[in-house]
Amino acid sequence: MSKVGEFLSIRYKGEEWYLYTPFEFGQEDEDKCVQKIEHGSLAGLEVLVFNENDVAEKVVFKSKMLGASFLYCTEHFKSLCEKNELGGVVFSSNLTDPFI
């Protein structure tokens, strides 16, 4: 992962934590993405779909269409995190609003 991103060390309340920021973006399948319109203006996306061929070999990546606010990953990466009981990571299948 360090070849395609950066681990940033953060100290919080005497503990050391790491924040990962990927350098890669996943290619969106624009034909399947649905833009969100509010009050006549573009307000993000209602549906986000990545090109499976593009992201198949990526581990963690960002979306250019939604900016770098959220991180995305493959099912393989999610499975590895769960198998190894990696804490501090939350997964959501809602790609446009993971807090729902």
C-alpha positions in Angstrom: 0.0 0.0 0.0 2.9 2.4 0.6 3.7 2.4 -3.1 0.3 3.9 -4.0 -0.4 6.0 -0.9 1.0 7.5 2.2 0.7 6.6 5.9 0.6 9.7 8.1 1.5 9.3 11.7 -0.8 11.1 14.2 -0.5 11.3 17.9 -3.7 11.6 19.9 -3.9 11.5 23.7 -0.5 9.9 23.9 -1.3 7.2 21.3 0.1 6.9 17.9 -2.4 6.4 15.0 -1.9 6.2 11.3 -4.0 7.9 8.6 -3.7 6.4 5.1 -4.2 8.6 2.1 -4.1 7.0 -1.3 -2.5 8.6 -4.4 -4.8 6.7 -6.8 -8.2 7.5 -8.1 -10.7 4.8 -9.4 -12.2 5.4 -12.8 -15.9 6.0 -12.5 -18.3 4.4 -15.0 -20.0 7.7 -15.9 -22.8 6.0 -17.8 -23.9 4.3 -14.6 -23.3 7.2 -12.2 -26.3 9.4 -11.4 -25.9 13.0 -10.6 -27.7 14.5 -7.6 -29.6 17.8 -8.4 -30.9 20.0 -5.5 -32.7 23.2 -6.2 -31.6 23.1 -9.8 -27.9 22.8 -9.0 -25.5 19.9 -9.1 -25.1 18.6 -5.5 -22.9 15.5 -5.9 -23.9 12.0 -6.9 -26.9 9.8 -6.0 -25.2 6.7 -7.5 -21.5 6.1 -7.8 -20.2 3.1 -9.9 -16.5 2.4 -10.6 -15.2 0.7 -13.7 -14.5 -2.8 -12.4 -11.6 -3.4 -14.8 -9.9 -0.2 -13.5 -10.2 -0.8 -9.8 -9.7 -4.6 -9.8 -6.0 -4.3 -9.1 -6.2 -1.3 -6.8 -6.4 -1.6 -3.0 -7.7 1.7 -1.7 -8.6 4.7 -4.0 -10.5 7.9 -4.2 -13.2 9.3 -6.6 -12.5 12.3 -8.8 -16.2 12.9 -9.2 -16.8 13.1 -5.4 -13.4 14.6 -4.5 -11.1 13.1 -2.0 -13.5 13.2 1.0 -14.1 9.4 1.0 -11.9 6.4 0.5 -13.0 3.4 -1.5 -11.7 -0.2 -1.6 -12.2 -3.5 -3.2 -14.1 -6.4 -1.6 -10.7 -8.2 -1.5 -9.3 -5.5 0.7 -12.4 -5.5 2.9 -12.1 -9.3 3.4 -8.5 -9.0 4.4 -9.3 -6.3 7.0 -12.1 -8.4 8.4 -10.0 -11.7 8.4 -7.2 -10.0 10.3 -9.5 -8.1 12.6 -8.2 -4.7 11.7 -9.7 -2.1 14.0 -10.4 1.5 13.3 -11.8 0.9 9.8 -15.5 1.1 8.9 -17.0 -0.2 5.7 -20.2 0.9 4.0 -21.8 -0.3 0.8 -23.4 3.2 0.3 -20.7 4.8 -1.9 -22.2 8.3 -2.0 -23.1 8.8 1.7 -21.3 6.2 3.9 -22.7 7.8 7.1 -26.3 6.6 6.4 
